[in-house]
Amino acid sequence: MFIIIFTNYKTENYKAFVAEMNNNVIGLVAISVTNSFVRVVKYCRIMALVVDENYRNIQIGKKLMAH
C-alpha cells in the first residue's frame, strides 16, 4: 500500500495535510498555529482530522499527525 501525504493548503497560520492513495483522498488533517495569549510561544490546534471509513485502522491518522 502506497500512501502520499502532501501539503494541500498553507498560510502563515493554517496548514492542511492530505493523504492520498491511488489518486483518491483518504484522509486530512488541518491545523492552526497561533501565538499564546499568556506566553511568548506558539501552539498548534488541530482543526480537523478525518480518515475515510474504508481506510481506518491502518494508521493513516497517525501518519497525518506525524507531519
For each residue, the residues with C-beta under 8 A, 3 or more apart:
1: 21 58
2: 21
3: 19 20 21 26 60 63
4: 19 20 21
5: 17 18 19 20 63 64 67
6: 17 18 20
7: 10 15 16 17 18
8: 16 17 18 28
9: 14 15 16 30
10: 7 14 15 16
11: 14 15
12: 33
13: 32 33 34
14: 9 10 11 30 31 32 33 47
15: 7 9 10 11 30 31 33
16: 7 8 9 10 28 29 30 31
17: 5 6 7 8 28 29 30 64 67
18: 5 6 7 8 25 27 28
19: 3 4 5 25 26 27 28 51 60 63 64
20: 3 4 5 6 23 24 25 26
21: 1 2 3 4 24 26 55
22:
23: 20
24: 20 21 52
25: 18 19 20 28 52
26: 3 19 20 21 51 52 54 55 60
27: 18 19 50 51 52 55 60 61 64
28: 8 16 17 18 19 25 48 49 50 64
29: 16 17 46 48 49 50 61 64 65 67
30: 9 14 15 16 17 46 47 48 49
31: 14 15 16 44 45 46 47
32: 13 14 44 45 47
33: 12 13 14 15 42 43 44 45
34: 13 42 43 45
35: 40 41 42
36: 39 40 41 42 43
37:
38:
39: 36
40: 35 36
41: 35 36
42: 33 34 35 36
43: 33 34 36
44: 31 32 33
45: 31 32 33 34
46: 29 30 31 49
47: 14 30 31 32
48: 28 29 30
49: 28 29 30 46 61 64 65
50: 27 28 29
51: 19 26 27 55 56 60 61 64
52: 24 25 26 27 55 56
53: 56
54: 26
55: 21 26 27 51 52 58 60
56: 51 52 53 60 61
57:
58: 1 55
59: 62 63
60: 3 19 26 27 51 55 56 63 64
61: 27 29 49 51 56 64 65
62: 59 65 66
63: 3 5 19 59 60 66 67
64: 5 17 19 27 28 29 49 51 60 61 67
65: 29 49 61 62
66: 62 63
67: 5 17 29 63 64
